[in-house]
Amino acid sequence: RPQSAEYGGCSLRRMSVMQALELLDQLVDESDPDVDFPNSFHAYQTAEGIRHWFHLVGLLHDLGKVLALFGEPQ
């Protein structure tokens, strides 16, 4: 709750997504301190990986609609 109160309003600093990605490169990630590529690159890799999962999640969501054929309400 304290973090939500402090950061939830996004009033600490205004910046674009690109500015935030540039700042991210200044961070040394404690979970991967010896990685020799920028954190922004890792962020793009994560986004690309998630994009593939969203395709699967969307497909599974729509496949769930077949339950209506077995008496479940839509």
N, C-alpha and C positions, 0 to 999 in steps of 0.2 A: 504493500500500500504506500509506503513512503516514496518508493521509486515511481509509482504510478502518479502520485501527487506532484512529484518534481518534474517528471519528463512527459507525462501523459498529454499535457497541453501543447507540446512541441514549441515551447516558448523560450527555450534556452538559447537557440540560435537559428536563424533562417538561412537555409542554403539549398541549392539545387541537388538533385541526385548525383550529378557529376561531381559537384564539389564534395559531397559526402564520400564518394568513391575515392577521390584524390586524398582526402583525409585518412581514409582507411589504410592507404599505403604507408602511413606513418606509424601504424600500430604493429607491434611485435606480438603475434598471437601466442599466448602461453601454451596452447595445446599443440602448436606446430612451430616452435621457435627456430628450427633449423631449415625451414622451407626457404628456398632461394628465389621465389618469385613473388611479386606483389600481392597483397591481400585483395586488391581489386580484381586481379586475374582469378583468384580463388572464388570470389563472389560471382563472377561471370560463369565459371565452371559449375557452381552450385545451381545457379539459375537455369543453365542448360540441362543439367541432370534432372531438376525438378520438372522442367517442361515436358520431358518424356513421361514422367510419372503422371502428370495431369492428363495426358492422353489416355492412359490406362484407367485412371479414376473416372474420367468422363464416360468411357465405354462401360465400365462396371455400373456406374450410376444409371445409364440408360438400359442396361440389361436387367436391372432390378424392376423395370416396368413390366416385365413378363409376369410378375407376381399377380398382376391384375387378371391375367388369364386363369388364375387358380383361385379366384374368389377374394383376393385382397383388395381393399379399396384403393382407388387411385389417389 
